[in-house]
Amino acid sequence: MSTAGSSRDWASRMGGKPTTGPGVSLPPGMAEPLHDTAEVDEYVTQTTLKEDQLLEAIQRRRAIIAGIRSGVELQRCLTMLAALGEPESFASRIAYLEKRVHRAGCKRPSLFGGFRLGTAREERELRDLVKRRDTAVTLRERVTLLQQDPGALVRHFEMETSRLEVRLRTLRERRRAKST
């Protein structure tokens, strides 16, 4: 790690002494408090929220792993894919809406400056169709993986779970260190 921009480095280049740091004491009353109570409270609140989110993510991945092993995840993905439809079924409607939304000469003012093309309804429909198509593609890829090699998917989710558990552990350790 470089110290090219640190105040100590600049002080040493200029021939002066560093103003703060280890071994340099400030006069009484000028020293900053080690921990501001409001700051500690805010930190604890934020880490608690992060901890809850990490715990939720870990539980979701464990549920997915259990679903993959039992075959429920494959059935869930197949059901969702059937409900959404095949990604190719969206192609013609997306192409039509893209022509309508991006056509020249039919501009309307945008709230954020500039102009937008097409109607708001068409733009919303286009965005929604693209999201549905992308979701269908993702589901199809997951179905293919689940049918071909469910073990690889289980290993992937186990690695993600272990990474999240490590993050949770370090978060808890930091919170303990900060609160003491």
mmCIF file of the C-alpha atoms, coordinates in Angstrom:
data_MODEL
# 
_entry.id   MODEL 
# 
loop_
_atom_site.group_PDB 
_atom_site.id 
_atom_site.type_symbol 
_atom_site.label_atom_id 
_atom_site.label_alt_id 
_atom_site.label_comp_id 
_atom_site.label_asym_id 
_atom_site.label_entity_id 
_atom_site.label_seq_id 
_atom_site.pdbx_PDB_ins_code 
_atom_site.Cartn_x 
_atom_site.Cartn_y 
_atom_site.Cartn_z 
_atom_site.occupancy 
_atom_site.B_iso_or_equiv 
_atom_site.pdbx_formal_charge 
_atom_site.auth_seq_id 
_atom_site.auth_comp_id 
_atom_site.auth_asym_id 
_atom_site.auth_atom_id 
_atom_site.pdbx_PDB_model_num 
ATOM 1   C CA . MET A 1 1   ? 0.000   0.000   0.000   1.00 0.00 ? 1   MET A CA 1 
ATOM 2   C CA . SER A 1 2   ? 1.365   3.405   -0.936  1.00 0.00 ? 2   SER A CA 1 
ATOM 3   C CA . THR A 1 3   ? 1.642   6.364   1.420   1.00 0.00 ? 3   THR A CA 1 
ATOM 4   C CA . ALA A 1 4   ? 2.257   8.847   -1.372  1.00 0.00 ? 4   ALA A CA 1 
ATOM 5   C CA . GLY A 1 5   ? -0.488  11.218  -0.334  1.00 0.00 ? 5   GLY A CA 1 
ATOM 6   C CA . SER A 1 6   ? -0.339  10.887  3.420   1.00 0.00 ? 6   SER A CA 1 
ATOM 7   C CA . SER A 1 7   ? 0.306   13.898  5.641   1.00 0.00 ? 7   SER A CA 1 
ATOM 8   C CA . ARG A 1 8   ? 3.289   12.202  7.259   1.00 0.00 ? 8   ARG A CA 1 
ATOM 9   C CA . ASP A 1 9   ? 4.904   11.652  3.916   1.00 0.00 ? 9   ASP A CA 1 
ATOM 10  C CA . TRP A 1 10  ? 4.405   15.292  2.942   1.00 0.00 ? 10  TRP A CA 1 
ATOM 11  C CA . ALA A 1 11  ? 5.628   16.474  6.329   1.00 0.00 ? 11  ALA A CA 1 
ATOM 12  C CA . SER A 1 12  ? 8.789   14.431  5.999   1.00 0.00 ? 12  SER A CA 1 
ATOM 13  C CA . ARG A 1 13  ? 9.394   15.776  2.483   1.00 0.00 ? 13  ARG A CA 1 
ATOM 14  C CA . MET A 1 14  ? 8.998   19.333  3.696   1.00 0.00 ? 14  MET A CA 1 
ATOM 15  C CA . GLY A 1 15  ? 11.350  18.699  6.588   1.00 0.00 ? 15  GLY A CA 1 
ATOM 16  C CA . GLY A 1 16  ? 8.678   19.195  9.220   1.00 0.00 ? 16  GLY A CA 1 
ATOM 17  C CA . LYS A 1 17  ? 7.301   16.950  11.877  1.00 0.00 ? 17  LYS A CA 1 
ATOM 18  C CA . PRO A 1 18  ? 4.021   15.113  11.543  1.00 0.00 ? 18  PRO A CA 1 
ATOM 19  C CA . THR A 1 19  ? 1.231   16.818  13.463  1.00 0.00 ? 19  THR A CA 1 
ATOM 20  C CA . THR A 1 20  ? -0.686  13.719  14.512  1.00 0.00 ? 20  THR A CA 1 
ATOM 21  C CA . GLY A 1 21  ? -0.117  10.021  14.692  1.00 0.00 ? 21  GLY A CA 1 
ATOM 22  C CA . PRO A 1 22  ? 1.450   7.501   16.998  1.00 0.00 ? 22  PRO A CA 1 
ATOM 23  C CA . GLY A 1 23  ? 3.905   9.077   19.374  1.00 0.00 ? 23  GLY A CA 1 
ATOM 24  C CA . VAL A 1 24  ? 2.601   12.593  18.761  1.00 0.00 ? 24  VAL A CA 1 
ATOM 25  C CA . SER A 1 25  ? 0.398   13.711  21.616  1.00 0.00 ? 25  SER A CA 1 
ATOM 26  C CA . LEU A 1 26  ? -2.144  16.478  21.431  1.00 0.00 ? 26  LEU A CA 1 
ATOM 27  C CA . PRO A 1 27  ? -2.626  18.882  24.330  1.00 0.00 ? 27  PRO A CA 1 
ATOM 28  C CA . PRO A 1 28  ? -5.404  17.934  26.764  1.00 0.00 ? 28  PRO A CA 1 
ATOM 29  C CA . GLY A 1 29  ? -8.835  18.989  25.551  1.00 0.00 ? 29  GLY A CA 1 
ATOM 30  C CA . MET A 1 30  ? -7.820  18.840  21.893  1.00 0.00 ? 30  MET A CA 1 
ATOM 31  C CA . ALA A 1 31  ? -7.896  15.079  21.677  1.00 0.00 ? 31  ALA A CA 1 
ATOM 32  C CA . GLU A 1 32  ? -10.967 13.753  19.930  1.00 0.00 ? 32  GLU A CA 1 
ATOM 33  C CA . PRO A 1 33  ? -13.157 11.350  21.878  1.00 0.00 ? 33  PRO A CA 1 
ATOM 34  C CA . LEU A 1 34  ? -12.510 7.743   20.969  1.00 0.00 ? 34  LEU A CA 1 
ATOM 35  C CA . HIS A 1 35  ? -16.161 7.012   20.145  1.00 0.00 ? 35  HIS A CA 1 
ATOM 36  C CA . ASP A 1 36  ? -19.080 9.380   19.863  1.00 0.00 ? 36  ASP A CA 1 
ATOM 37  C CA . THR A 1 37  ? -22.145 7.626   21.343  1.00 0.00 ? 37  THR A CA 1 
ATOM 38  C CA . ALA A 1 38  ? -24.454 8.714   18.505  1.00 0.00 ? 38  ALA A CA 1 
ATOM 39  C CA . GLU A 1 39  ? -21.909 7.454   16.002  1.00 0.00 ? 39  GLU A CA 1 
ATOM 40  C CA . VAL A 1 40  ? -21.676 4.095   17.774  1.00 0.00 ? 40  VAL A CA 1 
ATOM 41  C CA . ASP A 1 41  ? -25.485 3.835   17.936  1.00 0.00 ? 41  ASP A CA 1 
ATOM 42  C CA . GLU A 1 42  ? -25.771 4.559   14.211  1.00 0.00 ? 42  GLU A CA 1 
ATOM 43  C CA . TYR A 1 43  ? -23.056 2.010   13.446  1.00 0.00 ? 43  TYR A CA 1 
ATOM 44  C CA . VAL A 1 44  ? -24.792 -0.657  15.540  1.00 0.00 ? 44  VAL A CA 1 
ATOM 45  C CA . THR A 1 45  ? -28.110 0.066   13.811  1.00 0.00 ? 45  THR A CA 1 
ATOM 46  C CA . GLN A 1 46  ? -26.544 -0.174  10.359  1.00 0.00 ? 46  GLN A CA 1 
ATOM 47  C CA . THR A 1 47  ? -24.651 -3.366  11.145  1.00 0.00 ? 47  THR A CA 1 
ATOM 48  C CA . THR A 1 48  ? -27.810 -4.901  12.601  1.00 0.00 ? 48  THR A CA 1 
ATOM 49  C CA . LEU A 1 49  ? -29.620 -4.163  9.344   1.00 0.00 ? 49  LEU A CA 1 
ATOM 50  C CA . LYS A 1 50  ? -26.732 -5.621  7.354   1.00 0.00 ? 50  LYS A CA 1 
ATOM 51  C CA . GLU A 1 51  ? -26.649 -8.629  9.660   1.00 0.00 ? 51  GLU A CA 1 
ATOM 52  C CA . ASP A 1 52  ? -30.367 -9.249  9.102   1.00 0.00 ? 52  ASP A CA 1 
ATOM 53  C CA . GLN A 1 53  ? -29.903 -8.980  5.339   1.00 0.00 ? 53  GLN A CA 1 
ATOM 54  C CA . LEU A 1 54  ? -26.963 -11.387 5.396   1.00 0.00 ? 54  LEU A CA 1 
ATOM 55  C CA . LEU A 1 55  ? -28.906 -13.871 7.531   1.00 0.00 ? 55  LEU A CA 1 
ATOM 56  C CA . GLU A 1 56  ? -31.827 -13.676 5.088   1.00 0.00 ? 56  GLU A CA 1 
ATOM 57  C CA . ALA A 1 57  ? -29.522 -14.247 2.108   1.00 0.00 ? 57  ALA A CA 1 
ATOM 58  C CA . ILE A 1 58  ? -27.901 -17.237 3.826   1.00 0.00 ? 58  ILE A CA 1 
ATOM 59  C CA . GLN A 1 59  ? -31.306 -18.754 4.610   1.00 0.00 ? 59  GLN A CA 1 
ATOM 60  C CA . ARG A 1 60  ? -32.478 -18.225 1.007   1.00 0.00 ? 60  ARG A CA 1 
ATOM 61  C CA . ARG A 1 61  ? -29.417 -19.971 -0.384  1.00 0.00 ? 61  ARG A CA 1 
ATOM 62  C CA . ARG A 1 62  ? -29.789 -22.867 2.043   1.00 0.00 ? 62  ARG A CA 1 
ATOM 63  C CA . ALA A 1 63  ? -33.427 -23.227 0.960   1.00 0.00 ? 63  ALA A CA 1 
ATOM 64  C CA . ILE A 1 64  ? -32.338 -23.232 -2.696  1.00 0.00 ? 64  ILE A CA 1 
ATOM 65  C CA . ILE A 1 65  ? -29.717 -25.910 -1.958  1.00 0.00 ? 65  ILE A CA 1 
ATOM 66  C CA . ALA A 1 66  ? -32.351 -28.053 -0.219  1.00 0.00 ? 66  ALA A CA 1 
ATOM 67  C CA . GLY A 1 67  ? -34.704 -27.480 -3.170  1.00 0.00 ? 67  GLY A CA 1 
ATOM 68  C CA . ILE A 1 68  ? -32.057 -28.521 -5.687  1.00 0.00 ? 68  ILE A CA 1 
ATOM 69  C CA . ARG A 1 69  ? -31.288 -31.702 -3.777  1.00 0.00 ? 69  ARG A CA 1 
ATOM 70  C CA . SER A 1 70  ? -34.981 -32.623 -3.499  1.00 0.00 ? 70  SER A CA 1 
ATOM 71  C CA . GLY A 1 71  ? -35.874 -31.671 -7.093  1.00 0.00 ? 71  GLY A CA 1 
ATOM 72  C CA . VAL A 1 72  ? -38.334 -28.977 -6.027  1.00 0.00 ? 72  VAL A CA 1 
ATOM 73  C CA . GLU A 1 73  ? -36.196 -26.183 -7.499  1.00 0.00 ? 73  GLU A CA 1 
ATOM 74  C CA . LEU A 1 74  ? -36.312 -27.757 -10.971 1.00 0.00 ? 74  LEU A CA 1 
ATOM 75  C CA . GLN A 1 75  ? -40.106 -28.006 -10.812 1.00 0.00 ? 75  GLN A CA 1 
ATOM 76  C CA . ARG A 1 76  ? -40.369 -24.408 -9.572  1.00 0.00 ? 76  ARG A CA 1 
ATOM 77  C CA . CYS A 1 77  ? -38.195 -23.132 -12.431 1.00 0.00 ? 77  CYS A CA 1 
ATOM 78  C CA . LEU A 1 78  ? -40.146 -25.159 -15.007 1.00 0.00 ? 78  LEU A CA 1 
ATOM 79  C CA . THR A 1 79  ? -43.453 -23.807 -13.665 1.00 0.00 ? 79  THR A CA 1 
ATOM 80  C CA . MET A 1 80  ? -42.215 -20.210 -13.743 1.00 0.00 ? 80  MET A CA 1 
ATOM 81  C CA . LEU A 1 81  ? -40.806 -20.671 -17.251 1.00 0.00 ? 81  LEU A CA 1 
ATOM 82  C CA . ALA A 1 82  ? -44.132 -22.089 -18.447 1.00 0.00 ? 82  ALA A CA 1 
ATOM 83  C CA . ALA A 1 83  ? -45.975 -19.140 -16.887 1.00 0.00 ? 83  ALA A CA 1 
ATOM 84  C CA . LEU A 1 84  ? -43.630 -16.573 -18.458 1.00 0.00 ? 84  LEU A CA 1 
ATOM 85  C CA . GLY A 1 85  ? -43.381 -18.215 -21.847 1.00 0.00 ? 85  GLY A CA 1 
ATOM 86  C CA . GLU A 1 86  ? -40.363 -18.898 -23.998 1.00 0.00 ? 86  GLU A CA 1 
ATOM 87  C CA . PRO A 1 87  ? -38.000 -15.953 -24.549 1.00 0.00 ? 87  PRO A CA 1 
ATOM 88  C CA . GLU A 1 88  ? -38.488 -16.212 -28.317 1.00 0.00 ? 88  GLU A CA 1 
ATOM 89  C CA . SER A 1 89  ? -42.214 -15.500 -27.926 1.00 0.00 ? 89  SER A CA 1 
ATOM 90  C CA . PHE A 1 90  ? -41.398 -11.930 -26.869 1.00 0.00 ? 90  PHE A CA 1 
ATOM 91  C CA . ALA A 1 91  ? -39.205 -11.136 -29.888 1.00 0.00 ? 91  ALA A CA 1 
ATOM 92  C CA . SER A 1 92  ? -41.851 -9.862  -32.309 1.00 0.00 ? 92  SER A CA 1 
ATOM 93  C CA . ARG A 1 93  ? -43.654 -7.667  -29.748 1.00 0.00 ? 93  ARG A CA 1 
ATOM 94  C CA . ILE A 1 94  ? -40.327 -6.236  -28.492 1.00 0.00 ? 94  ILE A CA 1 
ATOM 95  C CA . ALA A 1 95  ? -39.245 -5.453  -32.071 1.00 0.00 ? 95  ALA A CA 1 
ATOM 96  C CA . TYR A 1 96  ? -42.576 -3.729  -32.758 1.00 0.00 ? 96  TYR A CA 1 
ATOM 97  C CA . LEU A 1 97  ? -42.399 -1.658  -29.551 1.00 0.00 ? 97  LEU A CA 1 
ATOM 98  C CA . GLU A 1 98  ? -38.773 -0.712  -30.174 1.00 0.00 ? 98  GLU A CA 1 
ATOM 99  C CA . LYS A 1 99  ? -39.770 0.701   -33.559 1.00 0.00 ? 99  LYS A CA 1 
ATOM 100 C CA . ARG A 1 100 ? -42.662 2.606   -31.986 1.00 0.00 ? 100 ARG A CA 1 
ATOM 101 C CA . VAL A 1 101 ? -40.669 3.923   -29.021 1.00 0.00 ? 101 VAL A CA 1 
ATOM 102 C CA . HIS A 1 102 ? -37.567 4.846   -30.985 1.00 0.00 ? 102 HIS A CA 1 
ATOM 103 C CA . ARG A 1 103 ? -39.274 6.281   -34.060 1.00 0.00 ? 103 ARG A CA 1 
ATOM 104 C CA . ALA A 1 104 ? -38.067 9.676   -35.205 1.00 0.00 ? 104 ALA A CA 1 
ATOM 105 C CA . GLY A 1 105 ? -40.200 12.786  -35.251 1.00 0.00 ? 105 GLY A CA 1 
ATOM 106 C CA . CYS A 1 106 ? -42.547 11.831  -32.433 1.00 0.00 ? 106 CYS A CA 1 
ATOM 107 C CA . LYS A 1 107 ? -40.819 13.382  -29.466 1.00 0.00 ? 107 LYS A CA 1 
ATOM 108 C CA . ARG A 1 108 ? -42.389 14.475  -26.203 1.00 0.00 ? 108 ARG A CA 1 
ATOM 109 C CA . PRO A 1 109 ? -40.659 16.506  -23.470 1.00 0.00 ? 109 PRO A CA 1 
ATOM 110 C CA . SER A 1 110 ? -39.051 14.611  -20.620 1.00 0.00 ? 110 SER A CA 1 
ATOM 111 C CA . LEU A 1 111 ? -39.309 15.682  -16.999 1.00 0.00 ? 111 LEU A CA 1 
ATOM 112 C CA . PHE A 1 112 ? -35.536 15.462  -16.715 1.00 0.00 ? 112 PHE A CA 1 
ATOM 113 C CA . GLY A 1 113 ? -34.743 17.574  -19.756 1.00 0.00 ? 113 GLY A CA 1 
ATOM 114 C CA . GLY A 1 114 ? -34.510 16.600  -23.364 1.00 0.00 ? 114 GLY A CA 1 
ATOM 115 C CA . PHE A 1 115 ? -37.140 14.633  -25.228 1.00 0.00 ? 115 PHE A CA 1 
ATOM 116 C CA . ARG A 1 116 ? -38.468 11.095  -25.148 1.00 0.00 ? 116 ARG A CA 1 
ATOM 117 C CA . LEU A 1 117 ? -39.822 9.095   -28.038 1.00 0.00 ? 117 LEU A CA 1 
ATOM 118 C CA . GLY A 1 118 ? -43.059 7.132   -28.101 1.00 0.00 ? 118 GLY A CA 1 
ATOM 119 C CA . THR A 1 119 ? -45.735 7.077   -25.447 1.00 0.00 ? 119 THR A CA 1 
ATOM 120 C CA . ALA A 1 120 ? -45.149 6.372   -21.781 1.00 0.00 ? 120 ALA A CA 1 
ATOM 121 C CA . ARG A 1 121 ? -47.355 3.279   -21.986 1.00 0.00 ? 121 ARG A CA 1 
ATOM 122 C CA . GLU A 1 122 ? -45.287 1.878   -24.850 1.00 0.00 ? 122 GLU A CA 1 
ATOM 123 C CA . GLU A 1 123 ? -42.039 2.569   -23.006 1.00 0.00 ? 123 GLU A CA 1 
ATOM 124 C CA . ARG A 1 124 ? -43.338 0.836   -19.860 1.00 0.00 ? 124 ARG A CA 1 
ATOM 125 C CA . GLU A 1 125 ? -44.564 -2.128  -21.868 1.00 0.00 ? 125 GLU A CA 1 
ATOM 126 C CA . LEU A 1 126 ? -41.219 -2.393  -23.653 1.00 0.00 ? 126 LEU A CA 1 
ATOM 127 C CA . ARG A 1 127 ? -39.288 -2.294  -20.352 1.00 0.00 ? 127 ARG A CA 1 
ATOM 128 C CA . ASP A 1 128 ? -41.585 -4.921  -18.830 1.00 0.00 ? 128 ASP A CA 1 
ATOM 129 C CA . LEU A 1 129 ? -41.305 -7.217  -21.851 1.00 0.00 ? 129 LEU A CA 1 
ATOM 130 C CA . VAL A 1 130 ? -37.511 -6.960  -21.872 1.00 0.00 ? 130 VAL A CA 1 
ATOM 131 C CA . LYS A 1 131 ? -37.433 -7.813  -18.142 1.00 0.00 ? 131 LYS A CA 1 
ATOM 132 C CA . ARG A 1 132 ? -39.755 -10.787 -18.684 1.00 0.00 ? 132 ARG A CA 1 
ATOM 133 C CA . ARG A 1 133 ? -37.650 -12.010 -21.610 1.00 0.00 ? 133 ARG A CA 1 
ATOM 134 C CA . ASP A 1 134 ? -34.430 -11.712 -19.583 1.00 0.00 ? 134 ASP A CA 1 
ATOM 135 C CA . THR A 1 135 ? -36.043 -13.552 -16.665 1.00 0.00 ? 135 THR A CA 1 
ATOM 136 C CA . ALA A 1 136 ? -37.202 -16.301 -19.022 1.00 0.00 ? 136 ALA A CA 1 
ATOM 137 C CA . VAL A 1 137 ? -33.672 -16.638 -20.432 1.00 0.00 ? 137 VAL A CA 1 
ATOM 138 C CA . THR A 1 138 ? -32.236 -16.878 -16.905 1.00 0.00 ? 138 THR A CA 1 
ATOM 139 C CA . LEU A 1 139 ? -34.815 -19.488 -15.919 1.00 0.00 ? 139 LEU A CA 1 
ATOM 140 C CA . ARG A 1 140 ? -34.115 -21.528 -19.043 1.00 0.00 ? 140 ARG A CA 1 
ATOM 141 C CA . GLU A 1 141 ? -30.376 -21.480 -18.263 1.00 0.00 ? 141 GLU A CA 1 
ATOM 142 C CA . ARG A 1 142 ? -31.062 -22.556 -14.677 1.00 0.00 ? 142 ARG A CA 1 
ATOM 143 C CA . VAL A 1 143 ? -33.357 -25.388 -15.860 1.00 0.00 ? 143 VAL A CA 1 
ATOM 144 C CA . THR A 1 144 ? -30.622 -26.573 -18.217 1.00 0.00 ? 144 THR A CA 1 
ATOM 145 C CA . LEU A 1 145 ? -28.066 -26.530 -15.390 1.00 0.00 ? 145 LEU A CA 1 
ATOM 146 C CA . LEU A 1 146 ? -30.438 -28.315 -13.014 1.00 0.00 ? 146 LEU A CA 1 
ATOM 147 C CA . GLN A 1 147 ? -31.102 -31.039 -15.580 1.00 0.00 ? 147 GLN A CA 1 
ATOM 148 C CA . GLN A 1 148 ? -27.471 -31.499 -16.634 1.00 0.00 ? 148 GLN A CA 1 
ATOM 149 C CA . ASP A 1 149 ? -25.413 -31.002 -13.462 1.00 0.00 ? 149 ASP A CA 1 
ATOM 150 C CA . PRO A 1 150 ? -27.296 -30.152 -10.265 1.00 0.00 ? 150 PRO A CA 1 
ATOM 151 C CA . GLY A 1 151 ? -24.135 -30.861 -8.237  1.00 0.00 ? 151 GLY A CA 1 
ATOM 152 C CA . ALA A 1 152 ? -22.322 -27.908 -9.816  1.00 0.00 ? 152 ALA A CA 1 
ATOM 153 C CA . LEU A 1 153 ? -25.195 -25.604 -8.907  1.00 0.00 ? 153 LEU A CA 1 
ATOM 154 C CA . VAL A 1 154 ? -25.210 -26.939 -5.333  1.00 0.00 ? 154 VAL A CA 1 
ATOM 155 C CA . ARG A 1 155 ? -21.456 -26.311 -5.062  1.00 0.00 ? 155 ARG A CA 1 
ATOM 156 C CA . HIS A 1 156 ? -21.942 -22.782 -6.412  1.00 0.00 ? 156 HIS A CA 1 
ATOM 157 C CA . PHE A 1 157 ? -24.616 -21.964 -3.825  1.00 0.00 ? 157 PHE A CA 1 
ATOM 158 C CA . GLU A 1 158 ? -22.580 -23.600 -1.034  1.00 0.00 ? 158 GLU A CA 1 
ATOM 159 C CA . MET A 1 159 ? -19.605 -21.385 -1.928  1.00 0.00 ? 159 MET A CA 1 
ATOM 160 C CA . GLU A 1 160 ? -21.862 -18.305 -1.931  1.00 0.00 ? 160 GLU A CA 1 
ATOM 161 C CA . THR A 1 161 ? -23.279 -19.338 1.440   1.00 0.00 ? 161 THR A CA 1 
ATOM 162 C CA . SER A 1 162 ? -19.827 -19.787 2.947   1.00 0.00 ? 162 SER A CA 1 
ATOM 163 C CA . ARG A 1 163 ? -18.757 -16.345 1.652   1.00 0.00 ? 163 ARG A CA 1 
ATOM 164 C CA . LEU A 1 164 ? -21.848 -14.776 3.193   1.00 0.00 ? 164 LEU A CA 1 
ATOM 165 C CA . GLU A 1 165 ? -21.184 -16.567 6.491   1.00 0.00 ? 165 GLU A CA 1 
ATOM 166 C CA . VAL A 1 166 ? -17.633 -15.180 6.529   1.00 0.00 ? 166 VAL A CA 1 
ATOM 167 C CA . ARG A 1 167 ? -18.975 -11.662 5.873   1.00 0.00 ? 167 ARG A CA 1 
ATOM 168 C CA . LEU A 1 168 ? -21.502 -12.111 8.683   1.00 0.00 ? 168 LEU A CA 1 
ATOM 169 C CA . ARG A 1 169 ? -18.798 -13.295 11.075  1.00 0.00 ? 169 ARG A CA 1 
ATOM 170 C CA . THR A 1 170 ? -16.500 -10.358 10.286  1.00 0.00 ? 170 THR A CA 1 
ATOM 171 C CA . LEU A 1 171 ? -19.414 -7.937  10.613  1.00 0.00 ? 171 LEU A CA 1 
ATOM 172 C CA . ARG A 1 172 ? -20.227 -9.303  14.060  1.00 0.00 ? 172 ARG A CA 1 
ATOM 173 C CA . GLU A 1 173 ? -16.563 -9.132  15.113  1.00 0.00 ? 173 GLU A CA 1 
ATOM 174 C CA . ARG A 1 174 ? -16.282 -5.519  13.940  1.00 0.00 ? 174 ARG A CA 1 
ATOM 175 C CA . ARG A 1 175 ? -19.448 -4.584  15.786  1.00 0.00 ? 175 ARG A CA 1 
ATOM 176 C CA . ARG A 1 176 ? -18.149 -6.194  18.991  1.00 0.00 ? 176 ARG A CA 1 
ATOM 177 C CA . ALA A 1 177 ? -14.811 -4.395  18.605  1.00 0.00 ? 177 ALA A CA 1 
ATOM 178 C CA . LYS A 1 178 ? -16.497 -1.060  17.893  1.00 0.00 ? 178 LYS A CA 1 
ATOM 179 C CA . SER A 1 179 ? -18.926 -1.300  20.835  1.00 0.00 ? 179 SER A CA 1 
ATOM 180 C CA . THR A 1 180 ? -16.173 -2.013  23.382  1.00 0.00 ? 180 THR A CA 1 
# 
